[in-house]
Amino acid sequence: MIIDINNYKNIIFDLGGVILNIDYTLTENAFSKIGISDFKTMFSQAQQTLLFDKYEKGVISSYDFRTELKKYLLKNTTEDKIDTAWNAMLLDLPGERVELLKKIRFTHCTFLLSNTNDIHIEEINSYLKKEFKLPDLSSLFEKMYLSYKIGMRKPDAEIFEFVLKENNLNPTETLFIDDSIQHVEAAKKLGIEAYWLDAKKESILEILE
């Protein structure tokens, strides 16, 4: 499917699976090597335990997150090994997508809305500096909404309502793109034009016209 973005004034992008390529199985495999064989039951694209909810909402710090994970890991597992395993899911950001985001910023109000955390964002910003000489993610959008910064996460209605209200956005003039169907369905309930991107079959380069 090709979306004519001329039909919209605003575009809200998800991060992982839409802009940044990710692979959850890499983190699952990495944690299995340091003590958690069933990591998928704790964290996946579809669901996660309270620990990850708290971390993504900024209720607990990265230190607390690591400390809690250590209870399930091999003895003497270092914080660096935890961070490496946690970041294993983060792959690459194709340069063509960076250029597309820069281009769309000239014609639309663009936003980033992501369920994420401090460890991941630090790693992603480091990658952007190294690969594209960009200071951080914020240079690609008008405004960013990161779950751990604002204390809310998708698919809760409050986070979508917050973004709409703070920027005075009309839902029918706003396109939301996410790779998690539960997030897309939540946005649709609020009248937002939402598109589920199947990252295994397509990319924003293919769907945006």
Phi, psi and omega per residue, in radians:
M1 nan 2.410 3.093
I2 -1.962 2.269 -3.121
I3 -1.759 2.212 3.075
D4 -1.470 1.799 -3.067
I5 -1.239 -0.150 3.060
N6 -1.171 -0.247 3.108
N7 -1.418 -0.065 -3.066
Y8 -2.278 2.643 3.058
K9 -1.702 -0.484 -3.043
N10 -2.254 2.506 3.076
I11 -2.295 2.200 3.101
I12 -1.891 2.114 -3.111
F13 -1.823 2.454 2.873
D14 -1.375 2.911 -3.120
L15 -1.723 -1.339 -3.102
G16 -1.169 2.229 3.132
G17 1.568 -0.222 3.108
V18 -2.039 -0.935 3.109
I19 -1.724 -0.880 -3.134
L20 -1.722 2.304 3.059
N21 -1.252 2.372 3.138
I22 -2.401 2.778 3.102
D23 -2.546 1.772 -3.089
Y24 -1.050 -0.533 -3.082
T25 -1.138 -0.473 3.123
L26 -1.155 -0.673 3.087
T27 -1.266 -0.663 3.079
E28 -1.027 -0.824 -3.137
N29 -1.144 -0.672 -3.124
A30 -1.145 -0.724 3.128
F31 -1.265 -0.506 3.104
S32 -1.124 -0.524 -3.136
K33 -1.301 -0.347 -3.128
I34 -2.022 0.320 2.934
G35 2.230 -0.235 -3.114
I36 -1.974 1.712 -3.074
S37 -1.347 -0.385 -3.102
D38 -1.987 0.725 -3.068
F39 -1.011 -0.548 -3.109
K40 -1.071 -0.485 3.112
T41 -1.316 -0.305 3.123
M42 -1.621 -0.635 -3.063
F43 -2.606 2.229 3.057
S44 -2.690 3.105 3.130
Q45 -1.150 -0.566 -3.055
A46 -1.507 -0.575 -3.101
Q47 -2.765 2.886 -3.138
Q48 -2.774 2.856 -3.117
T49 -1.422 3.006 -3.081
L50 -1.036 -0.584 3.140
L51 -0.979 -0.808 -3.102
F52 -1.289 -0.590 3.031
D53 -1.041 -0.824 -3.123
K54 -1.086 -0.728 -3.113
Y55 -1.184 -0.729 3.139
E56 -1.220 -0.373 3.090
K57 -1.637 0.006 3.132
G58 1.297 0.274 3.132
V59 -1.245 -0.589 3.075
I60 -2.105 2.718 -3.123
S61 -1.471 2.984 3.069
S62 -1.078 -0.630 3.108
Y63 -1.080 -0.811 3.129
D64 -1.121 -0.677 3.131
F65 -1.067 -0.849 3.137
R66 -1.118 -0.737 -3.123
T67 -1.053 -0.726 3.133
E68 -1.191 -0.709 3.128
L69 -1.129 -0.585 -3.117
K70 -1.029 -0.422 3.133
K71 -1.115 -0.398 -3.091
Y72 -1.851 -0.085 -3.017
L73 -1.755 2.932 3.098
L74 -1.053 2.577 -3.125
K75 -1.005 2.439 3.103
N76 1.200 0.365 3.024
T77 -1.166 2.203 -3.064
T78 -1.402 2.836 3.093
E79 -1.127 -0.606 3.118
D80 -1.099 -0.684 3.131
K81 -1.194 -0.625 3.086
I82 -1.128 -0.819 -3.140
D83 -1.089 -0.713 3.135
T84 -1.101 -0.747 3.118
A85 -1.164 -0.742 -3.125
W86 -1.149 -0.642 -3.119
N87 -1.495 -0.079 -3.081
A88 -1.024 -0.520 -3.127
M89 -1.197 -0.366 -3.088
L90 -1.377 2.068 -3.117
L91 -1.778 -2.004 -3.063
D92 -2.129 2.925 3.026
L93 -2.153 1.790 -3.113
P94 -0.986 2.416 -3.111
G95 -1.012 -0.551 3.138
E96 -1.087 -0.573 3.118
R97 -1.271 -0.628 3.078
V98 -1.078 -0.784 3.137
E99 -1.138 -0.642 3.112
L100 -1.121 -0.760 3.133
L101 -1.108 -0.692 3.110
K102 -1.113 -0.710 -3.117
K103 -1.174 -0.794 -3.103
I104 -1.152 -0.489 3.136
R105 -1.064 -0.425 -3.128
F106 -1.353 -0.386 -3.049
T107 -2.002 -0.280 -3.084
H108 -2.402 2.798 2.956
C109 -1.468 2.050 -3.073
T110 -1.996 2.468 -3.093
F111 -2.338 2.677 3.011
L112 -1.947 2.242 3.113
L113 -2.256 1.865 -2.990
S114 -2.367 2.380 2.907
N115 -1.419 1.912 -3.047
T116 -2.675 -2.928 -3.013
N117 -2.700 2.934 -3.041
D118 -1.071 -0.741 -3.111
I119 -1.102 -0.783 3.133
H120 -1.151 -0.787 -3.106
I121 -1.115 -0.680 3.102
E122 -1.071 -0.736 3.132
E123 -1.168 -0.747 -3.122
I124 -1.151 -0.748 3.119
N125 -1.119 -0.640 3.089
S126 -1.109 -0.699 3.119
Y127 -1.124 -0.761 -3.134
L128 -1.102 -0.682 3.114
K129 -1.128 -0.741 -3.090
K130 -1.244 -0.793 -3.018
E131 -1.499 -0.592 -3.008
F132 -2.218 0.060 -3.119
K133 1.020 0.502 3.093
L134 -1.636 2.465 -3.117
P135 -1.128 -0.685 3.127
D136 -3.050 -3.099 -3.105
L137 -1.084 -0.539 -3.035
S138 -1.064 -0.376 -3.118
S139 -1.244 -0.184 -3.096
L140 -1.753 -0.092 -3.059
F141 -2.400 2.791 3.044
E142 -1.198 -0.693 3.129
K143 -2.697 2.573 3.120
M144 -2.009 2.480 3.038
Y145 -2.187 1.797 -3.126
L146 -1.820 2.237 -3.000
S147 -0.922 -0.752 -3.071
Y148 -1.263 -0.271 3.106
K149 -1.522 -0.566 -3.044
I150 -1.894 -0.023 3.043
G151 1.275 0.390 3.109
M152 -2.444 2.728 3.115
R153 -2.538 2.702 3.022
K154 -1.220 2.571 0.152
P155 -1.667 0.344 -3.127
D156 -1.075 2.362 -3.091
A157 -1.027 -0.572 -3.045
E158 -1.028 -0.580 -3.089
I159 -1.275 -0.636 3.083
F160 -1.205 -0.739 3.131
E161 -1.101 -0.643 3.133
F162 -1.103 -0.819 -3.131
V163 -1.127 -0.759 3.135
L164 -1.090 -0.832 -3.078
K165 -1.190 -0.772 -3.082
E166 -1.108 -0.508 -3.093
N167 -1.916 0.125 3.133
N168 0.905 0.869 -3.096
L169 -1.628 2.401 3.007
N170 -1.465 2.115 -3.090
P171 -0.953 -0.670 -3.089
T172 -1.267 -0.244 3.099
E173 -1.782 0.165 -3.020
T174 -2.093 2.210 3.093
L175 -1.787 2.276 3.105
F176 -2.064 2.239 -3.124
I177 -2.100 2.159 -3.091
D178 -2.552 2.655 3.137
D179 -1.681 0.047 3.104
S180 -1.921 2.083 -3.034
I181 -1.076 -0.585 -3.131
Q182 -1.154 -0.503 3.092
H183 -1.306 -0.694 3.121
V184 -1.118 -0.782 3.138
E185 -1.108 -0.656 3.121
A186 -1.132 -0.714 3.130
A187 -1.159 -0.697 -3.131
K188 -1.075 -0.615 -3.135
K189 -1.100 -0.376 3.136
L190 -1.702 0.127 3.098
G191 1.535 0.070 3.121
I192 -1.341 2.429 3.056
E193 -1.333 1.871 -3.021
A194 -2.067 2.516 -3.126
Y195 -2.221 2.238 3.067
W196 -1.515 2.037 3.132
L197 -1.665 2.090 3.079
D198 -1.535 1.727 -3.026
A199 -1.080 -0.310 3.137
K200 -1.399 -0.286 -3.053
K201 -2.107 -0.323 -3.035
E202 -2.685 3.000 3.098
S203 -2.452 2.954 3.130
I204 -1.110 -0.419 3.104
L205 -1.155 -0.518 -3.092
E206 -1.564 -0.467 -3.048
I207 -1.703 -0.338 -3.097
L208 -1.703 2.197 -3.134
E209 -1.944 nan nan
